[in-house]
Amino acid sequence: MRYEPDTPQAPIESAELISVGTELLLGEIVDTNSAYLASYLAGRGVDVLWSARVGDNERRIRHLIEQALDRSDLVVLGGGLGPTDDDLTRDTVAAAVGEDQYVDAGLERWLRDHFASTGRAMPERNLQQARLIPSAEVLPNAIGTAPGWLVRTVRGGRRRYIVTLPGPPRELKRMWEEQAVPRLPFPTALIFTRTYKTNGVGESLVAERLGDLTKAANPSVATYAKRDGVHVRVAAKAPDLETAMAAARPVMEAVEKALGESVWGLDGDEMPALVVRRLAERGLRLAVAEGVSGGLLTELLEEALDAAVRGGRLETRDPRGSGGQDGDAVDAHGEGPLAGSVVAWRPETMRTLLPYLTALQRLPAGLEAAAAEVVAAIAVAVRTMFAADVGIAIGYPYLAHDDPGQAGASAAGAQARPSEDEIAPGAAGGGRRRPQLRLEIALSHGDVTTTQTLTLPPLGRGWVRERSAFSGLNLLLRSALR
């Protein structure tokens, strides 16, 4: 049904997202546009109820559009606005609302001028980007050749909106924010959110602690498993932000009580950035020894340090007492919060750090390379080697058996070096349950050396590498940088 000017206008309450392009279904590109749009709409109080990806097929695209118009106020399509035969978004939107396309003279002139300004003649196939339908308003594209549409139509006596956007993220975001958003009637209701970031507890245990809190709709409480731990998001919707915050406050207090000491950060906090900032603020330098994490901990810290220095966000305090200044976090000789790093894939190689221990700190003979005492000694040794204030060591996984009679040769009742098959996912032979992996992490600061034992399912080396690196960051935040 065509849009009529006297159709009652109501704020947009629900939305659907459709990403168009066969390359999305082949896994050739990742659909970041939908994530961006969903986050933006949620922040404006609009519920995104469905999100779909579809190939360059007119029948399937039209089906999704018509289905979306029947149940949602706003339909946003990304992609399919190019000049080639497989760019079908304009055709399918026109068919869905029952209107014929025509070449708009103003759009054609703009396109030809755009090509002329680059010293090129416009290919005639680009003329399809100048097409329009009567109910569509042009959304200009400031950095590309694909204009978008804002279509106003009616379904079931309620006004509906269709927005078509180009696929390239830079073009899509700019057109959405500068052209589409000002033309759409967003609700006055606003959403307040607070995200609690935890580490060291699994998602099922977090859900158990939260109990019935996750069953409410507004304010809502939801859990998300992330690479740095489990995130818990509290969200409340109200006519204004102050009312939403007031509604969320008692729920946040209950969530904070349930999560307790497992929370390491809030909202936009990133664990590596927190570690780097606290090291710099306290004038501390960190040395790292990595085993199974394979350099990932060092990589995360270096990226966070580089971002902080480039962004001018790092406040440093010179450990030598000369009064550092912003931007002095790293000099030509590598001075700054990161003193140095050693990465060794083999436990035997990591043992070469032990000569940096004093005679009083030497270890008894016969300890396995994965033993907590050895990893603790390596944390002290790497700190000594780089003359750092804090040393952290991530050890090597060993197998932990439920039945001590199955254990290997180590004093802790474990086999020091699991095979690749034992680290990788899958069931143990003969139906026997695969033993858990255990891993020691140690932190040396001042006169204290702290150790932590991780118990991990055998989900592959990549997963163990990531889990151990973020556990190391979490140990730093909870001990030396508390």
C-alpha positions as CSV (number, residue, x, y, z in Angstrom):
1,M,0.0,0.0,0.0
2,R,1.3,3.4,-0.9
3,Y,2.1,5.9,1.8
4,E,-0.6,8.6,2.3
5,P,0.3,11.9,4.0
6,D,-2.6,11.7,6.5
7,T,-1.6,8.2,7.8
8,P,-1.0,8.6,11.6
9,Q,2.7,8.8,12.4
10,A,4.0,7.0,15.4
11,P,7.5,6.5,16.7
12,I,9.5,3.6,15.4
13,E,9.3,0.8,17.9
14,S,10.7,-2.3,16.1
15,A,13.1,-2.8,13.3
16,E,14.6,-5.6,11.1
17,L,18.0,-5.7,9.4
18,I,18.6,-7.3,6.0
19,S,22.2,-7.6,4.7
20,V,22.3,-8.3,0.9
21,G,25.2,-10.1,-0.9
22,T,26.1,-13.6,-1.8
23,E,29.6,-13.0,-0.5
24,L,28.1,-12.8,3.0
25,L,26.8,-16.3,2.7
26,L,30.1,-17.6,1.3
27,G,32.0,-16.3,4.3
28,E,34.1,-14.0,2.1
29,I,33.3,-11.0,4.2
30,V,31.9,-10.5,7.7
31,D,28.6,-8.7,8.3
32,T,29.8,-5.9,10.6
33,N,27.1,-3.6,9.3
34,S,24.3,-5.4,11.1
35,A,26.2,-5.3,14.4
36,Y,26.7,-1.5,14.0
37,L,23.0,-0.8,13.1
38,A,21.7,-3.1,15.8
39,S,23.8,-1.3,18.4
40,Y,22.7,2.2,17.2
41,L,19.0,1.3,17.1
42,A,19.1,-0.2,20.6
43,G,20.7,3.0,21.9
44,R,17.8,4.9,20.4
45,G,15.2,2.7,22.1
46,V,14.3,0.6,19.0
47,D,13.9,-3.1,19.4
48,V,15.7,-5.0,16.6
49,L,13.6,-8.2,16.4
50,W,15.1,-9.9,13.4
51,S,18.4,-9.8,11.4
52,A,19.0,-11.7,8.2
53,R,21.6,-12.2,5.5
54,V,20.5,-13.1,2.0
55,G,22.3,-13.7,-1.3
56,D,21.8,-11.8,-4.6
57,N,18.4,-13.4,-5.4
58,E,15.4,-11.2,-6.1
59,R,12.8,-13.7,-5.0
60,R,14.4,-14.3,-1.6
61,I,15.2,-10.6,-1.0
62,R,11.6,-9.7,-1.7
63,H,10.3,-12.4,0.6
64,L,12.4,-10.9,3.5
65,I,11.2,-7.4,2.8
66,E,7.5,-8.3,2.6
67,Q,7.8,-10.4,5.8
68,A,9.6,-7.5,7.6
69,L,7.0,-5.0,6.5
70,D,4.2,-7.1,8.0
71,R,5.7,-7.2,11.4
72,S,8.2,-4.3,11.9
73,D,8.1,-0.5,11.7
74,L,11.5,-0.1,10.1
75,V,13.4,-2.3,7.6
76,V,17.0,-1.4,6.9
77,L,18.8,-3.0,3.9
78,G,22.5,-2.9,3.5
79,G,24.1,-3.7,0.1
80,G,22.9,-4.4,-3.4
81,L,22.9,-0.7,-4.6
82,G,25.8,-1.0,-7.0
83,P,25.7,-0.7,-10.9
84,T,25.9,-4.4,-11.8
85,D,23.3,-7.0,-12.7
86,D,23.4,-8.7,-9.3
87,D,22.7,-5.4,-7.4
88,L,19.0,-6.1,-6.8
89,T,17.9,-4.1,-3.8
90,R,16.2,-1.3,-5.7
91,D,14.3,-3.7,-7.9
92,T,13.0,-5.8,-4.9
93,V,12.0,-2.8,-2.8
94,A,10.1,-1.4,-5.8
95,A,8.3,-4.7,-6.3
96,A,7.6,-5.1,-2.6
97,V,5.8,-1.8,-2.4
98,G,4.2,-2.2,-5.9
99,E,5.7,0.9,-7.6
100,D,7.5,1.4,-10.9
101,Q,11.0,2.8,-11.1
102,Y,12.1,5.8,-13.2
103,V,15.4,7.5,-13.8
104,D,15.4,10.7,-11.8
105,A,16.9,13.6,-13.7
106,G,18.5,15.2,-10.7
107,L,20.2,11.9,-9.7
108,E,21.4,11.3,-13.3
109,R,22.9,14.8,-13.4
110,W,24.6,14.3,-10.0
111,L,26.1,10.9,-11.1
112,R,27.4,12.3,-14.4
113,D,29.0,15.3,-12.7
114,H,30.6,13.0,-10.1
115,F,32.3,10.9,-12.8
116,A,33.3,14.0,-14.7
117,S,35.0,15.5,-11.6
118,T,37.2,12.4,-11.6
119,G,38.1,12.8,-15.3
120,R,36.1,9.7,-16.3
121,A,33.0,9.1,-18.4
122,M,30.2,7.5,-16.6
123,P,29.5,3.9,-17.7
124,E,25.8,3.6,-18.8
125,R,25.2,0.8,-16.4
126,N,25.7,3.3,-13.6
127,L,22.4,4.9,-14.7
128,Q,20.5,2.3,-12.7
129,Q,21.9,4.0,-9.6
130,A,19.8,7.1,-10.6
131,R,16.5,5.2,-10.4
132,L,13.8,6.1,-8.0
133,I,10.2,5.2,-7.0
134,P,7.4,7.7,-6.1
135,S,7.4,6.9,-2.4
136,A,11.2,7.1,-2.0
137,E,13.2,10.0,-0.8
138,V,16.9,10.1,-1.9
139,L,19.6,9.7,0.7
140,P,22.7,11.3,-0.8
141,N,26.0,9.5,-0.7
142,A,28.8,11.8,0.2
143,I,31.6,9.4,-0.5
144,G,30.3,6.9,-3.2
145,T,28.1,6.6,-6.3
146,A,25.3,4.6,-4.7
147,P,22.5,6.9,-3.3
148,G,20.1,5.3,-0.8
149,W,16.4,5.5,-0.4
150,L,14.0,6.3,2.4
151,V,10.7,4.7,1.5
152,R,7.5,5.5,3.4
153,T,4.7,3.0,3.0
154,V,1.7,1.6,5.0
155,R,1.0,-2.0,6.2
156,G,-2.0,-2.9,8.4
157,G,-2.9,0.7,8.8
158,R,0.5,1.5,10.3
159,R,3.3,3.6,8.7
160,R,6.4,1.6,7.7
161,Y,9.8,2.8,6.7
162,I,12.4,1.1,4.4
163,V,15.9,2.4,4.3
164,T,18.4,1.2,1.7
165,L,22.1,1.8,2.4
166,P,25.3,0.9,0.4
167,G,27.3,-2.1,1.5
168,P,30.7,-0.6,2.2
169,P,30.8,0.2,6.0
170,R,32.3,3.7,5.6
171,E,29.5,4.7,3.2
172,L,26.8,2.9,5.2
173,K,27.6,4.5,8.5
174,R,27.9,8.0,7.1
175,M,24.7,7.8,5.1
176,W,22.8,6.3,8.1
177,E,23.9,8.9,10.6
178,E,23.8,12.0,8.4
179,Q,20.9,11.2,6.0
180,A,18.6,8.5,7.3
181,V,18.6,9.1,11.1
182,P,17.4,12.8,10.9
183,R,14.5,11.7,8.7
184,L,13.2,8.9,11.0
185,P,10.8,9.3,13.9
186,F,12.7,7.6,16.7
187,P,10.9,7.0,20.0
188,T,11.5,9.4,22.9
189,A,12.3,6.4,25.2
190,L,15.9,5.9,25.9
191,I,17.9,2.9,27.1
192,F,20.4,2.9,29.9
193,T,22.9,0.0,29.9
194,R,25.7,-1.1,32.3
195,T,28.0,-4.0,31.4
196,Y,29.9,-5.9,34.2
197,K,32.9,-7.8,32.9
198,T,34.0,-10.8,34.8
199,N,36.8,-13.3,34.6
200,G,37.5,-16.6,36.3
201,V,33.9,-17.8,36.4
202,G,32.1,-19.7,33.7
203,E,28.9,-18.5,32.1
204,S,26.8,-21.2,33.7
205,L,28.1,-20.3,37.2
206,V,27.4,-16.6,36.5
207,A,23.9,-17.4,35.4
208,E,23.4,-19.5,38.6
209,R,24.6,-16.6,40.8
210,L,22.2,-14.2,39.0
211,G,19.2,-16.5,39.5
212,D,15.9,-14.9,38.6
213,L,17.4,-11.6,37.7
214,T,17.8,-12.9,34.1
215,K,14.1,-13.5,33.7
216,A,12.9,-9.9,33.9
217,A,12.2,-7.9,30.7
218,N,12.7,-4.3,31.8
219,P,15.2,-3.9,33.3
220,S,16.8,-6.9,31.7
221,V,19.9,-8.9,32.6
222,A,21.7,-10.9,30.1
223,T,25.0,-12.8,30.0
224,Y,27.5,-13.0,27.1
225,A,30.6,-15.2,26.9
226,K,33.6,-13.2,25.5
227,R,37.3,-13.8,25.1
228,D,38.1,-11.8,28.2
229,G,35.5,-13.5,30.4
230,V,31.7,-13.4,30.9
231,H,29.9,-10.1,30.4
232,V,26.7,-9.3,32.2
233,R,24.6,-6.5,30.7
234,V,21.8,-4.6,32.6
235,A,19.5,-2.6,30.4
236,A,16.5,-0.4,31.3
237,K,14.2,1.5,28.9
238,A,12.2,4.6,30.0
239,P,11.0,7.9,28.6
240,D,14.2,9.6,29.7
241,L,17.7,8.5,30.7
242,E,17.3,9.6,34.3
243,T,14.2,7.4,34.8
244,A,15.9,4.5,33.0
245,M,18.9,4.8,35.4
246,A,16.7,4.9,38.4
247,A,14.9,1.8,37.3
248,A,18.2,0.0,36.6
249,R,19.8,1.0,39.9
250,P,18.3,-1.7,42.2
251,V,19.0,-4.4,39.6
252,M,22.6,-3.2,39.2
253,E,23.0,-3.4,43.0
254,A,21.7,-7.0,43.0
255,V,24.0,-7.9,40.1
256,E,27.1,-6.4,41.8
257,K,26.3,-8.4,44.9
258,A,25.9,-11.6,43.0
259,L,29.1,-11.2,40.9
260,G,31.2,-9.9,43.8
261,E,35.0,-10.0,43.3
262,S,34.8,-11.6,39.8
263,V,34.1,-8.2,38.2
264,W,37.3,-6.7,36.7
265,G,35.8,-3.9,34.6
266,L,32.7,-2.0,33.4
267,D,31.2,-1.0,30.0
268,G,34.0,0.0,27.6
269,D,36.9,-1.2,29.8
270,E,39.5,-3.4,28.0
271,M,41.6,-5.6,30.1
272,P,45.0,-5.0,28.4
273,A,44.4,-1.2,28.4
274,L,43.6,-1.3,32.1
275,V,46.8,-3.2,32.9
276,V,49.0,-0.8,30.8
277,R,47.3,2.3,32.3
278,R,47.7,1.1,35.9
279,L,51.4,0.1,35.4
280,A,52.1,3.6,34.0
281,E,50.2,5.4,36.7
282,R,52.1,3.6,39.4
283,G,55.5,3.9,37.7
284,L,55.8,0.1,37.4
285,R,57.6,-1.9,34.7
286,L,56.4,-5.4,33.8
287,A,58.4,-8.4,32.5
288,V,56.7,-11.4,30.9
289,A,57.6,-15.0,30.4
290,E,55.2,-16.9,28.2
291,G,54.8,-20.6,27.6
292,V,51.5,-22.0,26.3
293,S,50.2,-18.4,25.6
294,G,52.8,-18.2,22.9
295,G,53.3,-14.4,22.9
296,L,49.6,-13.5,23.0
297,L,49.9,-11.7,26.4
298,T,52.8,-9.6,25.1
299,E,50.9,-8.8,21.9
300,L,47.8,-7.6,23.7
301,L,49.9,-5.4,26.0
302,E,51.9,-3.9,23.2
303,E,48.8,-3.1,21.2
304,A,47.2,-1.5,24.2
305,L,50.4,0.5,24.9
306,D,50.6,1.7,21.3
307,A,47.0,2.8,21.3
308,A,47.3,4.6,24.6
309,V,50.4,6.5,23.5
310,R,49.0,7.4,20.1
311,G,45.8,8.6,21.7
312,G,47.6,10.7,24.3
313,R,45.7,8.8,27.1
314,L,48.7,7.4,29.0
315,E,49.8,9.2,32.2
316,T,53.2,7.9,33.1
317,R,55.2,8.2,36.3
318,D,58.9,7.8,35.8
319,P,60.1,4.9,38.0
320,R,63.5,6.7,38.3
321,G,61.7,9.6,40.0
322,S,62.4,12.3,37.3
323,G,58.7,13.0,36.7
324,G,57.5,11.5,33.4
325,Q,55.0,13.3,31.1
326,D,52.2,12.2,28.9
327,G,53.5,10.6,25.7
328,D,56.8,9.5,27.4
329,A,55.5,6.0,27.8
330,V,58.0,4.6,25.3
331,D,61.4,6.0,24.3
332,A,63.9,4.8,21.7
333,H,65.3,2.3,24.1
334,G,61.9,0.7,25.0
335,E,61.5,2.4,28.4
336,G,58.0,2.4,29.7
337,P,55.6,0.0,31.5
338,L,56.7,-3.0,29.4
339,A,60.2,-4.0,30.4
340,G,60.6,-7.1,28.2
341,S,59.2,-10.5,27.2
342,V,60.5,-14.0,26.7
343,V,58.4,-16.5,24.7
344,A,59.4,-20.2,24.7
345,W,57.4,-23.0,23.3
346,R,59.4,-25.7,25.1
347,P,59.5,-25.9,29.0
348,E,63.2,-26.9,28.8
349,T,64.0,-23.5,27.1
350,M,62.1,-21.6,29.7
351,R,64.3,-23.1,32.4
352,T,67.2,-21.2,31.0
353,L,65.8,-18.2,32.9
354,L,66.4,-19.9,36.3
355,P,70.1,-18.9,36.6
356,Y,68.8,-15.4,37.3
357,L,67.6,-16.6,40.7
358,T,69.8,-16.1,43.7
359,A,71.3,-19.1,45.5
360,L,68.6,-18.8,48.2
361,Q,65.9,-19.1,45.6
362,R,67.2,-22.2,43.9
363,L,64.7,-25.0,43.4
364,P,64.9,-28.6,44.6
365,A,65.9,-31.0,41.9
366,G,63.3,-33.2,40.2
367,L,60.4,-30.8,39.9
368,E,58.4,-31.0,36.7
369,A,58.6,-28.0,34.3
370,A,54.8,-27.4,34.8
371,A,55.0,-27.4,38.6
372,A,53.7,-24.3,40.4
373,E,57.1,-23.9,42.1
374,V,58.9,-23.8,38.7
375,V,56.5,-21.3,37.2
376,A,56.7,-19.1,40.3
377,A,60.5,-19.2,40.1
378,I,60.4,-18.2,36.4
379,A,58.2,-15.2,37.3
380,V,60.9,-14.1,39.7
381,A,63.7,-14.8,37.2
382,V,62.2,-12.9,34.3
383,R,61.6,-9.9,36.6
384,T,65.3,-10.1,37.7
385,M,66.5,-10.5,34.1
386,F,64.7,-7.3,32.9
387,A,65.2,-5.4,36.1
388,A,61.4,-4.9,36.3
389,D,59.1,-4.3,39.2
390,V,56.6,-7.0,38.3
391,G,57.2,-10.4,36.7
392,I,54.5,-12.7,35.3
393,A,55.0,-16.2,34.0
394,I,52.5,-18.4,32.1
395,G,53.4,-22.1,32.3
396,Y,52.6,-25.2,30.2
397,P,49.5,-27.4,30.4
398,Y,49.6,-30.8,32.1
399,L,47.0,-33.4,32.3
400,A,45.0,-33.7,35.5
401,H,43.3,-37.1,36.1
402,D,40.3,-37.8,38.3
403,D,41.9,-41.1,39.2
404,P,45.4,-40.7,40.7
405,G,46.2,-44.2,39.5
406,Q,46.1,-43.0,35.9
407,A,48.5,-40.1,36.5
408,G,51.8,-39.7,35.0
409,A,55.2,-39.2,36.5
410,S,55.0,-35.8,38.2
411,A,54.8,-35.3,41.9
412,A,51.5,-33.5,41.5
413,G,49.8,-36.6,40.0
414,A,49.9,-35.3,36.4
415,Q,51.6,-35.9,33.1
416,A,53.8,-32.8,32.4
417,R,53.5,-32.6,28.6
418,P,50.2,-33.6,27.0
419,S,50.2,-34.6,23.4
420,E,48.6,-32.5,20.6
421,D,45.7,-35.0,20.5
422,E,45.1,-34.6,24.3
423,I,44.9,-30.8,24.0
424,A,42.6,-30.9,21.0
425,P,38.8,-31.3,21.2
426,G,37.3,-34.7,21.1
427,A,36.5,-37.7,23.2
428,A,39.2,-39.9,24.7
429,G,39.6,-43.4,23.2
430,G,37.4,-46.2,24.3
431,G,34.7,-43.9,25.7
432,R,37.0,-42.8,28.6
433,R,36.4,-39.2,29.7
434,R,39.3,-37.0,28.5
435,P,41.2,-35.6,31.5
436,Q,41.3,-31.8,32.2
437,L,44.2,-29.6,31.4
438,R,45.8,-27.7,34.2
439,L,48.0,-24.7,33.9
440,E,50.0,-22.6,36.4
441,I,50.4,-18.8,36.2
442,A,52.6,-16.9,38.6
443,L,53.1,-13.3,39.5
444,S,56.1,-11.8,41.3
445,H,55.8,-8.3,42.8
446,G,57.7,-6.9,45.8
447,D,58.4,-9.7,48.3
448,V,55.3,-11.7,47.2
449,T,54.9,-14.4,44.5
450,T,51.3,-15.3,43.7
451,T,50.3,-18.5,41.8
452,Q,47.1,-19.4,40.2
453,T,46.0,-22.8,38.8
454,L,43.7,-22.9,35.8
455,T,41.6,-26.0,35.1
456,L,40.7,-26.1,31.4
457,P,38.8,-28.4,29.1
458,P,40.9,-29.6,26.1
459,L,39.4,-27.3,23.5
460,G,42.5,-26.8,21.4
461,R,45.8,-24.9,21.6
462,G,44.3,-21.7,20.3
463,W,41.6,-21.6,23.0
464,V,44.1,-22.5,25.7
465,R,46.5,-19.8,24.5
466,E,43.8,-17.1,24.6
467,R,42.4,-18.3,28.0
468,S,45.8,-18.3,29.6
469,A,46.7,-14.8,28.3
470,F,43.5,-13.2,29.6
471,S,43.8,-15.1,32.9
472,G,47.3,-13.6,33.2
473,L,46.0,-10.1,32.7
474,N,43.3,-10.8,35.2
475,L,45.8,-11.9,37.8
476,L,47.8,-8.7,37.2
477,L,44.7,-6.6,37.9
478,R,43.8,-8.5,41.0
479,S,47.2,-8.7,42.6
480,A,50.0,-6.2,41.7
481,L,47.7,-3.6,40.1
482,R,44.7,-3.9,42.4
